Amino acid sequence: MKTVFMILVLCQISAGFIAAQEHRFDPPWNEPPQSAIRFTVPGVDNVPDLFGDINDPQLVVFFAGNQFMCVDALLNAFKKAYPCYTRVFAETLPPGILAKQMEGGSLTMGNLRITLKPDVYTAGKTRMDAMAPLFADTTAYAYNKLAIMVRKGNPGKISGLKDLGRKEILVAMPNPEFEGIGKKIEAAYIKAGGEPLKDRIMDQKVKDHTTRLTRIHHRQTPMWMLYGKSDAGPVWYSEAYYQVMIGHPVELVPVPDHENIRSTYIAGILKEAPHRQAAKDFMHFLKSSQARAIYRKYGFTTP
């Protein structure tokens, strides 16, 4: 009887340990703001794509989501350069979601409803061109390209985009409906293997569930890989570079230039920016050598 009891206890401890370990890679991966109480509970209460002060901010920036790794250093450096700004709020969600938030006037995440209007919005050139009438001023400030993120040791032996079409490879793929990178990756598939490769990954493999579509790839793709749910995922180079940088068990497989897609990131001051001077100051800072050095540190290239 005692032996059975001990086995049950050990099983419960083991199960609890395994369950706890299921959140060992959960974000936020940055250093959160200082506060009297930190109440981040992995898997329960965790909001890694909202940064800073949501109460009475002096500046609101909507960043293209894949820049999340830069935001801490960027906003801290901005505050030092412009000490008059102490309360800054930023979001790092997919640009398409941020555009819908701007159009509709609000976004709900969990039970939190946000109605703040951005002063500065950043996205890729294609989206910014489409939204051009909304901006008083724009500037290009960083560039990126594609890479493939794989699990440590590359067990799937992924050497390029064509390998993502293999039926046994579980692919984490940004959903083109929500994320601009999705269209870029589809164009890269065509470069690498023509329409048949794109159709195989984006149609056949989606139907048989060996391609899973993300809603926020800069979080889901690495997490699916870290928890063994995917073998590989095409991402922006900076995202794979960052996961390797912070010591997560993933690797970066480069995509050759002749198959790759380059992206230009542009920031724009909204014509209806609530904090116009703060927006101008931030835009000026974004073009500084200090800001560009921060982007280069995390795998981007800059003008």
Salt bridges, closest charged atoms under 4 A:
ASP26 OD2 - HIS23 ND1 2.79
GLU31 OE2 - ARG38 NH2 3.00
ASP49 OD1 - HIS218 NE2 2.98
ASP49 OD2 - ARG219 NE 3.06
ASP56 OD2 - ARG87 NH2 3.22
ASP119 OD2 - HIS275 ND1 2.90
ASP129 OD2 - LYS125 NZ 2.74
ASP163 OD1 - ARG166 NH1 3.54
GLU168 OE2 - ARG166 NE 2.92
GLU179 OE1 - HIS217 ND1 2.88
GLU195 OE1 - LYS198 NZ 3.70
ASP203 OD1 - LYS207 NZ 3.29
ASP231 OD1 - ARG151 NH2 2.71
GLU239 OE1 - HIS217 NE2 2.78
GLU259 OE2 - HIS258 NE2 3.65
